């Protein structure tokens, strides 16, 4: 949008009316400049809206009606407005259409790449245990609107520099645009410090739970995953007797609300149930083989950590009824292929493999 806005502004000239726009009275200049800038903004927001509507159309059949939160869309609106304002202002003061467009596009990408996290401008994941803070997003929207005002003021000030125009008024308008831009940047900078984080823990709601044992409870927005999660819990319950499954598995944030909860729940990251299997398997591992002491040497610690990692991966593979999904990369340094094949072996072979690792964990000496 920064690149497009710069291209459009540079082609139109001040106010979208070329040199004729400089002959307009001041009120008409503001009106002309506002209409010119708004038309570019509407284009950008329309493209953004198409993406949101597409997400809604695809998701409504499988999610509750409350799944699409305006709070998650508004930070994106703020970013589009800021980028459009930047491009428009630069396009107004340059004669090189191509250079202005490329410079604005690249500059915006670099800023968003390296500063977006610090400024908290974007929300990438729709985790139902989190929500966007109204005050925080309001700060960012206010900054975006001020940046838009600065972009329009740049256009109006340029109109005033015609030989027959009012140079003093143009200078005042130009100074006003600089002040607006500085205030907008100041708001962006102080927003994370004054308004708090953009994303905060959401208050726990009434969960949606399965009827099976162990019970599985999820946020209502994740209802589409409940049947498969329930099957995963059943597989973990049917493991050899040396493993103990809890009476219930809860999605993160449902117990006591976000960071204050005493029991870490499972998470569904980008629709992959392997991440949910990780949390569920960790719960089984903690119940079955709890950590009891600090180990004597770093070598003992390394052996125990590796053994627990391997058992945890075995539990996760059992939960998903096979190997780790092909789309998952990274993770603990274990042989996922070997463990994926192991879960298809007989129960005796698996039990022997697990008992070897349990022996490593339990026989490692504790520090004095």
VENJOFEN-V280010 format. One record per backbone hydrogen bond with DSSP energy under -0.5 kcal/mol. NH is the residue of the N-H (numbers start at 1). CO is the residue of the C=O. Records with the same first field share a line. If there is no record, write none. Layout:
NH=CO / CO
This chain:
5=1
6=2
7=3
8=4
9=5
10=6
11=7
12=8
13=9
16=13
17=14
18=12
20=17
21=17 / 18
22=19
23=20
24=21
29=25
30=26
31=27
32=28
33=29
34=30
35=31
36=32
37=33
38=34
39=35
40=36
41=37
42=38
43=39
44=40
45=41
46=42
47=43
48=44
49=45
50=46
51=47
52=48
53=49
54=50
55=51
56=52
57=53
58=54
59=55
60=56
61=57
62=59
63=59 / 60
67=64
68=65
69=67
72=69
73=69 / 70
74=70
75=71
77=73
78=74
79=75
80=76
81=77
82=78
83=79
84=80
85=81
86=82
87=83
88=84
89=85
90=86
91=87
92=88
93=89 / 90
94=91
97=95
100=96
101=97
102=98
103=99
104=100
105=101
106=102
107=103
108=104
109=105
110=106
111=107
112=108
113=109
114=110
115=111
116=111 / 112
119=115
120=116
121=116
130=127
131=200
133=198
137=133
138=134
139=135
140=136
141=137
142=138
143=139
144=140
145=141
146=142
147=143
148=144
149=145
150=146
151=147
152=148
153=149
154=150
155=151
156=152
157=153
158=154
159=155
160=156
161=158
162=159
165=162
167=165
170=166
171=167
172=168
173=169
174=170
175=171
176=172
177=173
178=174
179=175
180=176
181=177
182=178
183=179
184=180
185=181
186=182
187=183
188=184
189=185
190=186
191=187
192=188
193=190
194=190
195=191
196=191
200=131
202=129
207=205
208=218
209=207
210=216
215=247
217=249
218=208
222=219
223=220
225=222
226=223
229=225
230=226
231=227
232=228
233=229
234=230
235=231
236=232
237=233
238=234
239=236
243=240
245=243
249=215
251=217
252=266
254=251
260=257
261=258
264=262
266=250
267=275
269=267 / 272
270=268
272=269
273=271
275=272
276=272
277=273
278=274
279=275
280=276
281=277
282=278
283=279
284=280
285=281
286=282
287=283
288=284
289=285
296=365
301=297
302=298
303=299
304=300
305=301
306=302
307=303
308=304
309=305
310=306
311=307
312=308
313=309
314=310
315=311
316=312
317=313
318=314
319=315
320=316
321=318
322=317
328=325
334=332
336=334
339=335
340=336
341=337
342=338
343=339
344=341
345=342
350=346
351=347
352=348
353=349
354=350
355=351
356=352
357=353
358=354
359=355
360=356
361=357
362=358
363=359
364=360
367=294
